[in-house]
Amino acid sequence: MSSSAPNEVSSDDIHTVDLFLAAALRADATLPILPYPDLVPDRAHYHGVSALLASCPAVMNALPPQVQAPLRQQAIAETMWDLRHRQILVPLLRDLHGAGIKTVLLKGTALAYSVYGSPAERPRGDTDMLVHESQVPAARAILARHRFRRTSERDAERAPQEEWRLEQKDGGTHCIDMHWNLLSGWALSSLFDTGSIIKGAVDLPLLGTVARMPAPETALLHACVHRAQHFSGAYFVGTEVTYAGDRLIWFVDMDLLSRRLTPEQWQAVLSDATRTGTTGIAHEALQECQRRLGTPVPQQILTRLKAVDGDTLAERYLIRASFLKRLWTNIRSLPAGGSRIAFLCEIFLPAEKVMRQAYPELADKSLARLHLHRYRERVQRLRKERKQRPKSS
C-alpha cells in the first residue's frame, strides 16, 4: 500500500477515500484498500470525522503512522476547544435560565452532548441556540454581560438569527448563533413553531441542569432539513467555501439519532415532515444515510415519506430554486413591518461598518474596493453553488 498522495488528486482517489471513511464509521470488519492513505486526514477533516476515526483503534491500526498523527492532533484540538467552550457555555445557559429565558440548544452542540460517546467527537465552530422572539432583547443583554458582541450591526432583517462572538485573551474565539426560528431565512420561518419546539424540548444533563435540546424526532428532521439548506447555503471547512450535503458528520448525526428513536417517535417524524412539506427532503437524507452508514430506518417510514407529494415550498426553495427565486421568496416572506429596501441593502449594499467587520484584512482599502471584492466573491460562490447543486434540482 503506497503511503504518498499523487501530485494531482483525482475525483476517483477522493471517492475511494470517502468510501474508506464511510466503511470505518460503519465499523466494517474489512476496510477498503487505500492506494493513497495520505489523503485520509484532509478528507476526514472535510467530513468532520477526524475525532471519530481517532477513537477507533481498528481504524487507526489500518493506517500508517504518518496518517495517524494528524488525526490524533485534530482529535486533541477538538477536545481542547470543547473543554474551553463548555466553560463559557454552562454559565451563560445558567444566567439565561435565571432570567427566565427558555433556551434550546440546536445541531452540533445539542448532539455532541446527547448522542455521541464524547462531545469532542462532534466538531462544531459555534453553538446554535433557539429562543422565543419576545425574549431576544433580554437574551442580547445577557450575551453582552458575558462579553459577547454582535458581529453585525444590521437589524436582523436578512434572517431570523444573529451571531455573537467572544474573543478571548489567548486568541480563542467562541460564537453563539441565536435563532428565533429553527430555520435561517424568512421564507421557511413558519414551517416550525418555536413555541412548540421549546415546549417539547428535553433535558441535556451532560451540559448542566438547565441545558435542553429539541425532542429527538424534531432533532432528526431538523438534521435532514439543515443538510438540504447547504445545497444553496455556504458552509466553511477551514477557509474553503462549499455547497453540498455530503459531509459524513451530518449523516453520523442522523444515524445516531435514528438508532434511538422509538416507533412512536418515527411516526412523529413522518407526521412533522408531512406537515412541514419536507417529506422528500427527509426521504432523500435518510435513504442516503442508510446507504452510507447502514442506518436502520424503518422501511415503512421511507415508503410513506416517498409517497407524499414533494411539490412544496420547502422543497422548491431548498432544492430547486435559484438565488434570485430564493431572494424573491424571502422578500415576500418578510415579517410585518419589515423593510424590503433595508433587506435588499443588507444583501447588495451593506453599510461601511458591516463591510469593515467582514473584511478586516482589507482595512486599508476604500469602501468601493471592499464592495467590488465582495461582488466578485459572491459571483464565485454562486457559480460554485450551481456546479455543486444536486443534479435533480
Number of C-alpha atoms within 10 A of each C-alpha: 10 10 16 12 14 12 6 7 11 10 9 9 17 16 12 19 25 20 16 21 24 20 19 22 20 15 14 14 8 10 17 14 13 19 16 18 23 20 21 24 22 16 18 22 18 19 19 22 26 29 25 24 22 21 16 13 9 15 20 18 10 17 17 14 11 13 18 21 15 17 24 19 14 20 22 16 14 20 19 12 18 21 13 13 18 15 10 14 19 16 13 17 25 15 17 20 15 11 13 11 19 22 24 27 24 22 22 21 23 25 22 21 20 20 19 17 12 14 23 22 23 28 25 16 17 18 20 22 24 24 23 19 15 10 15 17 10 13 24 18 13 18 22 14 12 15 13 20 17 17 15 16 11 16 13 13 21 23 19 20 22 22 17 20 18 20 13 11 7 6 7 11 15 18 20 20 17 23 25 23 25 23 20 18 21 20 21 19 20 14 18 17 13 20 16 10 21 20 12 15 21 15 16 19 12 12 19 15 12 18 23 23 26 25 16 24 22 20 23 24 23 23 22 26 21 20 21 26 22 19 23 28 19 16 15 11 12 8 7 9 14 19 23 21 20 17 17 21 21 22 25 24 22 25 22 16 21 22 12 13 17 12 11 10 16 20 15 17 24 21 14 18 24 18 12 15 20 28 30 23 23 26 22 16 23 25 16 15 24 16 11 20 20 15 21 13 17 11 10 11 17 18 11 13 24 16 12 15 12 17 11 13 17 23 19 15 21 23 21 18 17 17 15 9 13 18 20 12 18 21 20 12 16 20 13 6 6 15 13 15 10 16 22 15 13 17 12 12 15 16 14 14 12 15 18 18 14 14 13 10 9 15 12 10 12 12 16 10 12 19 16 12 13 17 14 11 11 12 11 11 18 17 11 17 22 16 12 15 18 16 9 6 13
